[in-house]
Amino acid sequence: MKISVIGITSLFLVLQLGFLQAQDFYDINTLESIEITFEESNWDQLLDEAYASTGDYILAKAVTINGITFYSVGVKYKGNSTYRPNQTKNPFHLELDTYKEQEYEGYTDIKLSNVAKDPSFLREVLSYQIIRKYMDAPLSNYANVFVNGNLIGLYSNSESISRKFVNNRFNSKNNTFVKCNPPAGAGPGSNDFPNLVYIGEDSTSYYDAYELKSESGWAELIDLCDTLSNHTDVIDEILDVDRALWMLALNNVLVNLDSYIGGFAQNYYLYRDDNGRFVPVIWDLNESFGRFTMTGSGNVNSTAAKQQMSHLLHENDSGFPLIMKLLGIPLYKRMYLAHYKTILLENFEDGSYFATGQLYQDLIDESVQLDNNKFFTYNNFVSNLTTDVAGGGGGPGGGSTVGITNLMEGRTDFILGLTDFLQVQPSIDDIEFSTSTPIMNEMITIVAKVLDEEEVYLGYRSDEYGVFERIQMFDDGMHNDGEADDNIYGVEILLERAVTQFYIYADNKNIGKFSPERAEHEYHNIIASSINSGTGDIVINEFMASNDITEADQDEEFDDWIEFYNTGSSNLDLEGYFLSDDFEDLMKWSFPAGAIVEADDYLVVWADDDEEQEGYHTNFKLSASGESIFLVDATGAIVDEVSYIDQTADISYGRFPNGTGDFQTMNPTFGAMNSDLTSTNENTELILFNIFPNPTSDKIHCIASEKITSLSIYDASGLNVFTSYPESMEVELDMENLAVGMYIISAVTEETTSLSQIVIKQ
């Protein structure tokens, strides 16, 4: 990425913690405080007895989270190898809604791990941070936990993989849901492994290896095992193969052997989405970075053995069919190698994981010192990011623990020196469309320049939660691709909806390459409009697709909203007009009688799928992940429309200048004139901070009405990727080399006013 500043050329690259949106329960920049209060003084004994017998929750009088108290909460000990009845610091599972309906920031289940295996306190939180770049995985941070006023210690606090989790990620929660861990726990001598080996049609044969979290689904799990073992030609119809390849690659890179690739082939979930495909989710990372040594075909006890563990571990092992069968398909193996190399280059070759680990340790340093029940010494904590720790802790914390950088520096050098990763990868550049103004329901050609390739494919979908359809691209001069054999590949697709997501994949006989490189988790976007009759006097002026705290309706509910503005000099009656979020159903909701918008005035409609409420409430909700909004007149003609992609909570999307300009992210101005002012300092005058164009594919311009003294860019995970100190009112940023996605541009002016805006990189 290049940043050019008028009169300034210096660029400071820093990694720091922080996210500019409202902090939530898993914000890595926040140490959570969780206080558990029991009526009984023998609470530990009661928890031990429940763990040993029924596994049920016991009643806590109260749980206070960051100063907010919840009464009558279910609490139990959790864990297998990290739980001990004779230790003070055991892992907790808190369930806020065991006895009454209550939640904290939308969460009901709180999973707290006691860091019994990890001197560095980093393995779980840092591993999740890396994995979330490539597939859906739990959020994770740290919490200080107290019981009856006494500090028990510092815990890792990781999001529960629950129905709420899958509904949030996959827009579905009632399908087959499997926890791939033996219900009785895995351990030496156990032969009950959730390894997806097909062992017949009798569901009882699977009971000891898997735990069903849905009401039914054994037959579907068995079907997956059968297909994986015997019908791999259709495996992509029942398994999200791309996500499975990411999971296998991530576990291998991180030497996370207490996982599917290790001795017990466990610690993952499978959820069958509405497309009929099982989606894997990684879980339980407290022994990643080489803490667990059992591969299932021997142990990797030494640091050198862990550094040099094969990237194709179990490639020919029938006891691990997910690995053997997928890597046995040449296309999937080349995709796996592409994903594997991406993980190494983006996290370990450049040392960014080490900088992140240092920042996490700085954040928790004081809490670790105050944790008198930790399983290792403070010196072990300080050193284990870099250096091996021998023994220590006792109980579940005993044994040697490899230093994280000691492991990963050696492993990165070893893996990147292997033949598979010395092969020349294809390159994918100059992606272009046949039109700069795509329209829904028209055919559009996508072309790209690809080198060192044998075959090139386009994956695309028009549904955020749909399956990417993979079709071949051609360099034959017959697909709007220019001359034959000029390395320009083309393919034509139909734009069925306002937003089409796509990626390009190319491979040769050795290895593949994706664009964007984190596909299918990330993707490029095509935003299409419809043919409309012009905006006239009434326009969609502003909307919010994720309203958490900004504006409540008359029933004190924080719902999505859409603001309309009358640009004309006469009152407008919208009776007979329609509002929709579906191009195929433009007359979805009709404005009622009396929907008058006065000249130079505003009307707000709540998009909450609750027409029973008083006022203007539609029969649909807005999707924060992106869709379109259509305003339609009585003849069925589209009067105005807006298409959008991912929206952030409590940030609106509106026209600037008000009523006439292009849509951009902004601080909300509910029922009032849109302003591009984004000052977050209430004690100062509002400062103009304008960013354009937005969205962008390359350069953006930042202009403020005061001198910008510092300017930072944060990615969607909250990581600061660049900072500069321009001392200028105008800054030009080149975002061409950043991955597609959402970024936050944060500026501080000479009057110490904090300004921020969201930018979408296409």
N, C-alpha and C positions, 0 to 999 in steps of 0.2 A: 504494500500500500504506500502511496506517495502522498505527502501533505505539503502543499506549497502555500506560503504565507507572504503577503506583500511586505517586502523588506526583511523577512525572517526566513532562514532556511534550516535552522536546527530542529531536530526531532528527538524527543525523549521517549524511549520505549520502556514502559513499566507495566508490571502486573500488580494489581492491587485488588483487595476485596471491595465489594460494594455494589449496590444496585439502586437505581434512582427511583424505582417505584415504591409504593407503600410496602414496608417490611411485612413478611408473613412468617408463619410458624417454622418454615424451613429456610429462611434467609440465612445464608452462610455468614453474613456479617454480624449476626446476633447470637449471643449466648442465651439460650432459653433458660428460664427458671421454673422448675416444677416442684411444688411442695405437696406432699401427700400426708394427710392427717387421718389416723385411725383412732377410734375410741379406745381400742385395746392396747395395752402396753406390750403384750406378747404377739404383736402383729407378725413378726418374722416367723414364729412358730406356726401360726395359723396359715401363712403363705406356704411354708414348707409342707405342712400336712395336706393342703389342697393340691399342691404340685404332685405329691407322692400318691394321692388317691384318685380324686375325681378330675383334677385338672381345671376345676371351676374357679371363677372369680370369687373373691371375698369382698365384702362391703367396706369401702373407705368412707369415713365421714365426709371428707372433702378433698378435692384436688384443686390447687391454685396454680394457674398457668400464667406467668407474667402478670401477676396481680389480679387476675380474673378467677373467681372461685366458683367451682361446680360442686354441688352437694350430692351425696349418694352415688359414688363412682365404683365401678368394678375394677379390681386390681388383682393381678396374679403374677407369679414368677414365670418366665419363659426360658427357652434355650435348652440345649442338649448338653454339649460339652462345656459350655460356659457357666452352667448352673451347678452350684454345690450347696447342700444344706448347711454346711459349717462355715460359710463365708458371709461376710457382711454385705458385700457389693454383688448382688445378683441382678440379672436382667429383668426388666419389668415389661408387662403389657397392661396398659391402662385402657379401659373401655368406658368412655364417658356416658354412653347411652345404655348401659346394662340394666339400670333400674328406672331411668327416666329419659325422656327425649331431650338431649342437649348435645351441643357440639362446640368446638373451638375453631373458628375460622374455616368452618366446613368439615373439620376432621372430628371423627369420633374415636378412632383407634390410635393409640400412641405407643410405638415400639421403641424401647430404650435398651440399648446394648451396653454391657458393662466393660467393654474393651479389655477382656481378660487375656486375649492372645496377642496383643499388639503394643509393644513398648512405645511406638511412635505416636499412638492415638490417631493415626492418619489413614490406615488402610481402608476402612469402610467409607468414610466421607470422601476421600480423594478418589477412590475407585469409582464411586457413583458419579462423581463430577465428570470423570473422563467418559464413562459409559453413556451418560445422557447426551453426549454429542452425537451418538450414532444410533441409539435406539431408546425407546421409552423405558425408563427405570425410575426407582423411587428418588424423591428429594431427600436430602440428608444434611444435618448439621450437628450441633452439640447442645447439651443441656446439663445444667447443674441440678441434681436431684436431692431433695431433702425429704426425710420422713420424720414426722412429729418434731419438727424443728431442728433436727440434726442433719448435717450434710453427709449424704452417703457417698457422693463423688460425682465426677464428670462422666457423662454417658454420651455415646453417639445416638442421635435421634433421627431415625429413618422412617420414611413414609410407609405405612402399611399397604401391602398389595392386597387390596380388598375389592369389593364390588364398586366402591366409590372410585378406586384407582382405575379399574378397567373402563368404567363409564366415562371418566374424564379423558382417558387416552384413546379409547376405541369406540366411544359413543354407543356402548352396549354393555349390559350387566347381567342379563338373565340367561346366558348361554352356558355351555359346559365350561367348567372352571376347575382346574386341577392343580393342586400343590404337589410338586414332584419331590417329595421327601417321604421316607418311610414314617408312618404315623407313630411307631414305637421308637423312632430315632435310629440313625445309622451308627455303626460302630464296628470294631474289630470282630470278625466272626460272622457278621451279618451277610446274608446273601440276597437280601431284598433290596434291589437297586431299581430306581425309576429311570432305567436306561433306555426305555422305549423298545426293548427287545420284544418281539411278538412271541407269546407263550400260549397261544390258543384263544378260543372264543369264550371260555368260561371266565366271567368277570371276577369270580372269587380268587382267581390266580393272581390278580393284580392288587388285591386289597392291602397286602403287607408292604407294598412298595410306593403306593400313591395315596393321596388323600383327596377325595372328591369334595370340593367346596360349593358345588351346585347341587340341586336336588336330584339331578340325573346326569348321565353322560358317560357311563362306563363303556357302552357300545361304541361311542364316538372315539374314545381314547383307544380302544382296541382296534378300531378301523385305522387310526393313525399308525399304530404299531405295525399292523398288517401291510398297509400301503408302503411304509418306509422299508419294510423287509422284502416285500414281494412285488410291489407295483410302482417302482420309483419313476416310471414314465409319466405318472399322473400325480406325483408327490406335491407339485405346486398347487394342486386343486384343494388340498387338505391342510397344507402347511405354508405359513409365510416364510418361504425359503430365504429371502433376503435377510429378514430379521434373525433367522436361525444362524445364517453365516456370520452375521455381526456378533452374535452371542458366542459362537465357537471361537472366532478370532480374538475377541476381547478377553475371554477367559484364558486363552493360550498366551497372548502377549503379556498379560498381568500375572502369569504363573498362578492363576487362581484355581487351584486344584480341588478345593472343597466345592466342586461344581459338577456340571455334566461331564467335563473332560477328565475328572479325577476318580479316585478310588471308589467313591460311593455314588457317582453319577447323579448327583442331587442338587438341591438348592436353586431351583428355578420353578416358575409357574407356567402353565399353558392355559390360555383363554381362547375359546373358539368364537371368532368375531361373526358379524352378520353376513360376511362373505363365505362362511363355512370353512374358514382356515384357522388353524391353531396358531396363535401368536405367542412366542416365548418371552418371558420377562425374567431377567437375572435377579437373584435375591441372595442376601447373606454374604457379605464381602469382608467379614472381619479377619479372614485368613488369606486374603489376596496378597500379591507381591511376595510369594514364596513362603508364607508361613505354614501352609499345609504341604505335606511332602508325598502323599500317596497318589500315584498315577493310575492305579489299577493294574499296572503291568510292571511293578517295581516302584521303588521310592527314589526321589531326587533329594538326597539329604545334604549334599554339599552345595556351597554357593556356586561352584563351577557347573555342577549338574543342572542347577536351576537356570543358570545363564544360558546353557546350551541345550535346554530341553527342546525337542523337535517341534517345529511349527506345524508339523503334520502328525502329531501324536494321535495314535489309534487309527490312522488312515486305513489300516488293513485288519482292524480288530472287530470281529462280529459282535462283541459284547458292547460296542458303542456304535449302533447302526446310524445314529444321526450324523456321526462323523464319516464312517466308512461309506455309507450310501451316497451322501451328498458330495463328498470329495471324489467319489468314484465317477461322477458325471463331469466330464471335462469343462463344460461351461461354468458349472457351479464352483469347481476348483479354481478356475481363473478369477472368478468373482471374489472368492474367499481370499486369494492372494492379494487382489487389489485392495480389499477392505483392510487386510492385515498391514499392508505397507502404509496405508493412510493413517492408521492408528499410530504406528511407529513414528512416522515423519511429523505428524501434527502434535505429538505429546512428548516424545522421548528423545528424538535426535536433536531437537532444539533446546531441551532441558526445561521446557515450560512447566512440566509436572513438578519439578524440583522447586521452582519459584513459587508455585501454588502451595506446595507442601510447607514451605517456610512461612508463608503468610498464614496458613491455618494454624501452624504451631505458635506463631506470635500471638494469634487471637486467643488461644486456650492456655497459654503458658502459666498464667497466674492460677487458673482453675486447676491445672494439673498439680501445681505445687500444693494447693490446699486440699487435694484429694488424698486423704490418709488411708484410703482403702484400695488404692490402685495396686495393680499386680506386679508392677515393675518400679524401679527407682526413678527419681526425677532425672538423674544422669542418663539412664537408659532412654528416657523420653527424648532428651536433647540430642543424643547421639544416633538413634536408630533410623532417622531419615537418611543418614549416610552410611552408618557403620553397623556391622553385625553385632548382635547382643547375645552373649552366651548365658543360658539359664535365666534365673531370676523369676520372681513372682511366686513360684510354687503352684501346686494345684493345676488348674487349667491354663495358667500363665507360664508354666515351665517350658523348658526346651530352648533350643537356639533359634534366634530370629534374625534372618538376613537383613542387612541394611538396604533400604529401598533403592537408593541411588547406586549402591554397590551392585545390586542385582541388575538394575535396568540399564546402567551404562554398559556393563558387560554383555547383557542380553541384546541390546540394540545393535552394538557392534557385531556380535556374532550372527544375528539373524540377517542383517542387511548385507553381510558378506557371503551369504549362501547363494547358490546358483539361481534359485527361484526368484530372488530379489535383485540380482544383478542384470536380469533380462531387461531389455528396453521396453518400457511401457508405451502404449499408444498415447498420443496427445490429442486433445479435443479443444479447438479454439474457434473463434469467429462465428458463434451461434447467431443466426439471423432468421427473421421471418419474411415471408413474401409480401407482407403489408405492415405498415407501422400503425394502422388503425383497424385492427381485427374486429369483426362483427360476429355475433353469435349466429350459429347455424350456417356458417360459411366454411369452405375448405381453405386451409392455410398450409403453406409449405414451410417446413423447418429445415434449414441447412446448417452444416457445420464443416469446418476444415479438420480432417482427421489424418494423422500420420502414423506410421509404424503399426498399421492395423491389418487385419484380415477380414473382420466382420464388424459392422456397426449397427446398433439397435437404438430405437427410441422407446422409452417407457413413458406412458402418459395415462392420465385419468382426469375425469371432470367431477369426481366426488371426493371430498376430503378424506373419507374413510373407505373409499373403494379400492379395488385392486388395480395396480398399474398394468396396462396392457402393453406387452413388449412386441414391437414390430420392427422389421429390418429396414435399415436405410440403405440407399443405393448411390453408387458413383458410376452410373451408366449413361449419363446424359439424357435420361428419359424421365427423371423425377424432379424437374426444375432445379437440377443440381449443376448446371453449367455443362462443361465438356466431360465426356467419359474419361475416367482415370486421371482426373485432375485433383484428386483427394478432397473434393467437395462432395459431401454426402447429403442427400435430400430425401424427404418423405412428406406425404400430404396427410393431414388429419382433419376431421370435422370438429369445429368448436361447438360442442353441444350446450355448454353453459358459459356463464360469465368468466369463470376462472378455470383454466386448464393447467394442471401441474404436470411437469415432464422432467425427464433426465435423459442423458445420452450415455450409452455404454459401448465401448469399443474394446475388442481384444485381438490378440494374435495367438499363436500356438502356445505361448508361454504364460501370459499374464494379461489381465484386463485393466481398464481404467474407466472411472465414472466422471461425469460432469453434471452437477457438482460432486465432489469426491465423497461426500457423506450420504449420497443417495443409497437407498430410497428414503432415508430419514429426512433428508433435505432435498429440495427440488427447485427447478426454475418454474416461473409462472408466466402464463399468457393471460392477460386481462382483456376480455372482449366486451364491446358495447353492443347495444341493439340499435336498429334504425328507429329513430323517434321523430316526433313532430316538432321538436324544438322546445326550449324551456318555457317560453311565454312569460307571464307575470308571476307564476307560482313556481317555486323551486324547492327541492330538498336542500336544506341549508346546512344541517348539522345532524349527526346521530351518534349514539353511543351503544355499542354492542356488548359491553361488559361493564355494567354499572354496579359497583360494590358499595360505594359510600357517597357518590356525587349528588344525586337528587332522588328524593322519594316521592311516590305518588300520593294520592289523598288517603290511602290506606297504610302509609308508611312502609311501602314495599319498594325496594331498589330494583327497578326493572329497566330493560332496554328502552330507549326512546328515540324518536325521530322528530326533528324540528323542521317546519316549513316556513318559508318567508315569502311575503307578497311584495314583489319588487315594483309593482305598479302604483298608480295614483288613485285607484278605485278599489272598493271592497270586492272580495271574491267569495262566492258560495261554492264550497266543495261537495255539496250534496250531489250524489251521482258519480263522483270520482271514486277511484279504487286505489288501493295500496297493496303491494305484493312483494314477496321475496322469491318468487318462482316465475321464471319466464314462460313456463308452460301453463301457468294459471294466473294470468295477470289481473283477474278480477277476484282475487282471494278475499279481500276485506273492503267493504264499501263505507265511505264516509256517511255518517247519519245526517239527518236534517239538522240545520242550525250550525253546521260547521263553517262558520264565516271567518275569513281572515281579512282583517282590515288592512287598508293601504299602509305600507311600510311597517307591518307588524308580523307577529309570529304565531304559529299554532303548533303545539307539541302533541304527538300521539305516542302512547305507551305500547311498545311491541312486546307484549307479555303473555299472549295466548290466554287471555282472561277477559272475555267480552262481558262477563257478568258484572264487572266493576263499573262504577259510575264514571262517566267521562269517555274519552277516546282511548279505547283499549282494543288492540287487534286480535285476530285469531291465529297469530303466528309470533314466534320469537326471532330475534336476530342471532345469527351464528357468529361467535367471536372469531372463529377460524376462517371466516370469509364467505361471502355470497354477494347477491345483488339486491338493491331496493328499487322498486319501480312505482312511479306515480302515473296513473292511467286515467284519462278522461272518460266521459260517458260513452264515447264511440269506440272505446278500446284502444285508442292511440296512446302511445307512451309520451307523456308530457315531460317527465324528467326521470333520470335514473342515476345510480351510482353503484359501481362494483368495487369491492374491496377485498383485501386479504387480512391476515392475522391482526386482531385488535387487542389492545392492552387495557386492563381494568382501569376505569376512571380517566381514560384519555379519550377524547372525542375525535371525530373525523368530520371536518367542516370546510365550507367554502371560504377562501380568503383571497381577495377582499370579500367582505360579506355580501352574499347573494349573487355574486357574479364570478368569483374566482374559481380556481381549481381546488379540489379537495386536498387537504393535508391534515396531519395529526396536530392537535392543539389542546390546550387546557379548555375544558368545557365552558360554554357560555349559554346555559340553558335558557331558552326563550328570550335571548337578547342578541345584540350585534356580535358577530364573530370577531375575535381579535387574535392576532398572532403573538400577543404578549404572553410570555410564559414565566414571569418572575415568580419565584417561590419564597421571596422574602417579603412578608407582609408589611414590614416597617420601612420599605423604600418605595419610591415611585416605580411603576411598571416600566420595564425596559423592553424595547423592541428586539426580538431575536427571530430572524427569518432564515429558513433553510429551504433551498430549492435546487433542482427539482426533487420531488418526493412523491412516489418512489423514484429510485435511480438505478441505473446499471453501471455507472462509473463515477463521474464527478458530482459533487454537491457544493453549493456555495452557502456559507454562513455569514450573515450580516447582523450586527448588533448596533444599537444606538449609543452604546458605550464601548470603550476599548475592552477587548477580550484579553484577560490576563492568563487564563489557562483554558484549554479545551481538551476534553477526553471523549473517547469512544468506548462504549460498553457493548458486549454482545448480549444475546438473550439469556445466557446463564448468569449474567451479572459480572463477568470478568472484564476488567479494563484492558483493552487491546492496544490502545495508543493514547498518548498524551503529548500535547505540545503547549508552548507558552508564547503565543503570537504577539502580544502587545499591539494588537491591531483590531480595527472594527470589522475587517473583512478577512475571511479565511476560505481558501479553496481546499477541499479534501478529495483525494482520488481513492475511491472505494472499490476500484475494479478488481483488486486481488483479494477482497474479502468474500467469504462464503455468502451465498444467498441466505437472507433471513432478516430478522429485526435487529436494529441497533439503536442505541440511545446516545445522542450527541449532548454532552453536558459542557456548559461554559460558565466561567466565573468572570465577572467584569471588574473593572477597577474600583467600583463601589461595593465589591464583595457580594454582589447580587448573583444568586445561583439561577441559571437558566437551563432548561432541558427540552429536547424534542425527540420524538421517535422517528427514525428513518427506516424505510423498507429498502433493502438491497435486492434487486431482481436478478 
